[in-house]
């Protein structure tokens, strides 16, 4: 049932029922508003792009920024549309590359796999497209949103087709329990760790940024394979998801606290994906708002 105090969510659920043609018309006007009128986080976007591409001219930065806002607007309404999309629509609109390597690493579907990805392309569609293509349950690890209504709406989207969203604080315990069977534990690992939590600082798009160590710790404890999922936008409303192995067990144990090969491999894959298709990355995120010196 819709909550009376959440008219925005009621509107979103009604929007999700509209055909794609209408969705993208609305998206275009939303782009005009966000980019030209409200200038939503344009300062942050320009700063992040200039940092990532110091060798590029201003015309290039401006063009990528404009394309980013077009994609961001489409993404916002595609996520809303995901609330009512059919299983066949997810399968049709997002193709899969590298599934054979994923299957092989699972030992004929006898063990789970940890999948790390970034805020690029359409990470919400990605979850259900993989589920439909491979016929495997998806357990996305997520940070709950501050807005309870939107958090519920996104949770409903991610829970479709037998997927089981796991709050980040419960992820370690939950993954360690599920030792049997073929499941994919998906993490958007490019998020900023909470203050006070131990972080691994590494150069990322030409500036040091902190990363969670949880995914690597879980991989070492469980001896699960770790893959990177790169989501490319092929054309409006269509994506390609490619799986790439980051680390395969058995893993070597080390006492070196500065040795984090899984995270290093992830950051390298993430940067390569971003540089390949920069306009589809989430540049509006304030990823570098903290400094290593302040943490120390």
C-alpha positions as CSV (number, residue, x, y, z in Angstrom):
1,X,0.0,0.0,0.0
2,X,1.1,3.6,-0.7
3,X,1.8,5.7,2.3
4,X,-0.2,8.9,2.5
5,X,2.8,11.0,3.5
6,X,4.8,9.8,0.5
7,X,3.2,11.4,-2.6
8,X,6.6,11.5,-4.4
9,X,6.7,7.7,-4.2
10,X,3.1,7.4,-5.5
11,X,4.1,9.6,-8.4
12,X,7.3,7.4,-9.0
13,X,5.2,4.2,-9.1
14,X,2.8,5.8,-11.6
15,X,5.8,7.0,-13.7
16,X,7.2,3.5,-13.8
17,X,4.1,2.3,-15.6
18,X,4.6,4.7,-18.5
19,X,6.1,3.4,-21.8
20,X,9.8,4.1,-22.5
21,X,9.0,6.7,-25.2
22,X,7.2,8.8,-22.6
23,X,9.8,8.1,-19.9
24,X,12.6,9.5,-22.1
25,X,10.7,12.6,-23.1
26,X,10.3,13.4,-19.4
27,X,13.9,12.6,-18.9
28,X,15.0,15.1,-21.5
29,X,13.1,17.9,-19.8
30,X,14.6,16.8,-16.5
31,X,18.0,17.0,-18.0
32,X,17.4,20.6,-19.2
33,X,16.2,21.6,-15.7
34,X,19.1,19.8,-13.9
35,X,21.9,21.0,-16.2
36,X,20.8,24.5,-17.3
37,X,18.4,25.8,-14.7
38,X,19.2,24.3,-11.3
39,X,22.8,23.5,-12.2
40,X,22.7,20.5,-9.9
41,X,26.2,19.9,-8.5
42,X,27.8,21.3,-11.6
43,X,30.7,22.6,-9.5
44,X,31.4,19.1,-8.1
45,X,31.0,17.5,-11.6
46,X,33.4,20.0,-13.2
47,X,36.0,19.7,-10.3
48,X,35.9,15.8,-10.5
49,X,36.3,15.8,-14.3
50,X,39.1,18.3,-14.2
51,X,40.9,16.2,-11.6
52,X,40.4,12.9,-13.6
53,X,41.4,14.5,-16.9
54,X,44.1,17.1,-16.2
55,X,45.5,16.8,-19.7
56,X,42.2,17.5,-21.5
57,X,41.0,20.9,-22.8
58,X,38.1,22.7,-21.3
59,X,35.9,21.9,-24.3
60,X,36.3,18.1,-23.6
61,X,35.4,18.6,-19.9
62,X,32.3,20.6,-20.8
63,X,31.2,18.0,-23.4
64,X,31.6,15.1,-21.0
65,X,29.8,17.0,-18.3
66,X,26.8,17.7,-20.7
67,X,26.7,14.0,-21.7
68,X,26.9,12.9,-18.1
69,X,23.8,15.0,-17.2
70,X,21.9,13.5,-20.2
71,X,22.9,10.0,-18.9
72,X,22.1,10.9,-15.2
73,X,18.6,12.0,-16.2
74,X,18.0,8.9,-18.2
75,X,19.4,6.8,-15.3
76,X,17.0,8.4,-12.8
77,X,13.9,7.5,-14.8
78,X,15.3,4.1,-15.8
79,X,15.7,3.2,-12.2
80,X,12.1,4.3,-11.5
81,X,11.0,2.2,-14.6
82,X,12.7,-0.8,-13.1
83,X,9.9,-1.0,-10.5
84,X,7.5,-2.4,-13.2
85,X,9.8,-3.8,-15.9
86,X,9.3,-7.5,-16.8
87,X,12.0,-10.1,-16.5
88,X,12.2,-10.4,-20.2
89,X,12.7,-6.6,-20.6
90,X,15.7,-6.7,-18.2
91,X,17.1,-9.6,-20.2
92,X,16.6,-7.9,-23.5
93,X,18.0,-4.5,-22.5
94,X,21.2,-5.7,-20.8
95,X,23.5,-8.3,-22.4
96,X,26.1,-10.3,-20.6
97,X,29.8,-10.9,-21.5
98,X,32.2,-13.1,-19.5
99,X,29.5,-15.4,-18.1
100,X,31.7,-18.5,-18.9
101,X,34.5,-17.3,-16.7
102,X,32.0,-16.7,-13.9
103,X,30.6,-20.2,-14.2
104,X,34.0,-21.8,-14.2
105,X,35.1,-19.9,-11.1
106,X,31.9,-21.1,-9.3
107,X,33.1,-24.7,-9.8
108,X,30.0,-25.8,-11.6
109,X,27.8,-23.6,-9.5
110,X,28.9,-25.1,-6.2
111,X,30.1,-21.9,-4.5
112,X,29.2,-18.2,-4.3
113,X,31.1,-15.4,-6.1
114,X,31.7,-11.8,-4.9
115,X,31.1,-9.2,-7.6
116,X,32.4,-5.7,-7.2
117,X,31.2,-2.9,-9.4
118,X,31.0,0.9,-9.5
119,X,28.4,3.6,-10.1
120,X,28.6,3.5,-13.8
121,X,26.0,2.7,-16.5
122,X,22.8,1.4,-14.9
123,X,23.8,-0.7,-11.8
124,X,20.1,-1.3,-10.9
125,X,19.2,-2.9,-14.2
126,X,22.4,-4.8,-14.0
127,X,21.3,-6.8,-11.0
128,X,18.1,-8.2,-12.5
129,X,19.6,-8.7,-16.0
130,X,22.3,-11.0,-14.5
131,X,19.6,-12.9,-12.6
132,X,17.6,-13.5,-15.7
133,X,20.5,-14.4,-18.0
134,X,22.2,-16.8,-15.6
135,X,19.2,-18.0,-13.5
136,X,21.1,-17.3,-10.3
137,X,20.0,-15.4,-7.1
138,X,21.5,-12.0,-6.6
139,X,22.3,-10.6,-3.2
140,X,23.1,-6.9,-3.6
141,X,24.9,-5.2,-0.6
142,X,23.6,-1.7,-0.1
143,X,23.8,1.4,2.1
144,X,20.2,2.3,3.3
145,X,19.1,5.7,2.0
146,X,18.3,8.5,4.6
147,X,14.8,9.1,3.1
148,X,12.7,6.2,4.3
149,X,10.3,6.3,1.5
150,X,12.9,6.3,-1.3
151,X,14.8,3.6,0.6
152,X,11.7,1.4,0.6
153,X,11.1,2.1,-3.1
154,X,14.7,1.1,-4.1
155,X,14.5,-1.9,-1.8
156,X,11.3,-3.0,-3.6
157,X,13.2,-2.7,-6.9
158,X,16.2,-4.7,-5.7
159,X,14.1,-7.4,-4.1
160,X,12.4,-8.4,-7.3
161,X,12.9,-11.9,-8.9
162,X,14.0,-13.5,-5.6
163,X,16.9,-11.1,-5.1
164,X,17.8,-10.4,-1.4
165,X,19.2,-7.0,-0.6
166,X,21.7,-7.0,2.3
167,X,22.3,-3.9,4.4
168,X,26.0,-3.1,4.5
169,X,26.4,-3.5,8.2
170,X,25.0,-7.1,8.0
171,X,26.9,-8.1,4.9
172,X,29.9,-9.8,6.4
173,X,27.9,-12.0,8.8
174,X,25.4,-12.8,6.1
175,X,27.9,-13.8,3.4
176,X,29.9,-15.9,5.8
177,X,26.7,-17.9,6.6
178,X,25.9,-18.6,3.0
179,X,28.7,-21.1,2.2
180,X,26.9,-23.4,-0.1
181,X,25.3,-22.9,-3.5
182,X,25.8,-20.5,-6.4
183,X,25.0,-16.9,-5.5
184,X,26.3,-13.6,-6.5
185,X,27.1,-11.1,-3.7
186,X,27.2,-7.7,-5.5
187,X,28.8,-4.7,-3.9
188,X,29.1,-1.1,-5.2
189,X,32.6,-0.9,-3.7
190,X,33.4,2.7,-4.8
191,X,31.5,4.3,-2.0
192,X,33.2,6.4,0.7
193,X,33.8,4.5,4.0
194,X,32.1,5.8,7.1
195,X,34.2,8.1,9.3
196,X,36.1,6.1,11.9
197,X,36.1,2.9,9.9
198,X,39.4,1.5,8.8
199,X,40.1,2.5,5.2
200,X,42.6,1.7,2.5
201,X,43.9,4.9,0.9
202,X,44.9,4.5,-2.8
203,X,45.3,6.9,-5.8
204,X,42.0,7.0,-7.6
205,X,41.4,9.2,-10.7
206,X,44.5,11.2,-9.8
207,X,43.8,11.8,-6.1
208,X,44.0,9.6,-3.0
209,X,40.6,8.2,-1.9
210,X,39.6,5.8,0.9
211,X,38.2,2.3,0.1
212,X,36.4,-0.3,2.2
213,X,38.4,-3.4,3.1
214,X,35.4,-5.5,3.8
215,X,35.1,-7.1,0.4
216,X,38.7,-8.3,0.5
217,X,38.4,-9.5,4.1
218,X,35.4,-11.6,3.2
219,X,37.1,-13.0,0.1
220,X,40.1,-14.1,2.2
221,X,37.9,-15.7,4.9
222,X,35.6,-17.5,2.5
223,X,38.0,-18.2,-0.3
224,X,35.4,-17.0,-2.8
225,X,36.4,-15.7,-6.2
226,X,36.1,-12.0,-6.8
227,X,35.0,-10.5,-10.1
228,X,34.6,-7.0,-11.4
229,X,31.4,-6.1,-13.3
230,X,31.7,-3.3,-15.9
231,X,28.5,-1.8,-17.2
232,X,28.7,-0.1,-20.6
233,X,25.9,1.9,-22.2
234,X,25.4,0.7,-25.8
235,X,22.6,3.1,-26.7
236,X,19.8,4.8,-24.9
237,X,18.1,2.1,-22.7
238,X,20.5,-0.7,-23.6
239,X,23.6,-1.9,-21.7
240,X,26.3,-4.5,-21.8
241,X,27.7,-6.1,-18.6
242,X,31.1,-7.7,-18.7
243,X,32.5,-9.8,-15.9
244,X,36.3,-9.8,-15.3
245,X,38.2,-11.8,-12.7
246,X,39.9,-9.7,-10.1
247,X,41.2,-12.5,-7.8
248,X,40.8,-16.3,-7.7
249,X,41.5,-18.5,-4.7
250,X,43.6,-19.8,-3.0
251,X,44.7,-16.5,-1.6
252,X,48.1,-16.0,0.0
253,X,48.1,-14.9,3.6
254,X,50.3,-11.9,4.5
255,X,50.9,-9.8,7.6
256,X,51.6,-6.7,5.6
257,X,48.8,-4.3,6.5
258,X,49.5,-2.2,3.4
259,X,49.1,-5.2,1.0
260,X,45.6,-5.3,-0.4
261,X,45.8,-7.0,-3.9
262,X,42.0,-7.4,-4.3
263,X,41.3,-3.7,-3.7
264,X,44.3,-2.7,-5.9
265,X,42.9,-4.9,-8.7
266,X,39.4,-3.4,-8.2
267,X,40.6,0.2,-8.3
268,X,42.6,-0.6,-11.5
269,X,39.6,-2.1,-13.2
270,X,37.3,0.7,-12.0
271,X,39.6,3.4,-13.4
272,X,39.9,1.6,-16.8
273,X,36.1,1.3,-17.0
274,X,35.7,5.0,-16.2
275,X,38.2,6.2,-18.7
276,X,36.6,3.9,-21.4
277,X,33.2,5.5,-21.0
278,X,33.5,8.6,-18.7
279,X,30.1,10.1,-19.4
280,X,28.3,7.2,-17.7
281,X,30.1,7.4,-14.4
282,X,28.6,9.2,-11.4
283,X,30.7,12.4,-11.4
284,X,28.2,14.2,-9.1
285,X,29.2,12.1,-6.1
286,X,31.5,13.9,-3.6
287,X,33.9,11.0,-3.5
288,X,37.0,13.1,-2.4
289,X,35.4,15.2,0.4
290,X,37.7,13.6,2.9
291,X,41.5,13.8,3.1
292,X,44.0,11.2,4.4
293,X,45.6,13.7,6.7
294,X,42.2,14.5,8.4
295,X,41.6,10.8,8.9
296,X,45.0,10.3,10.5
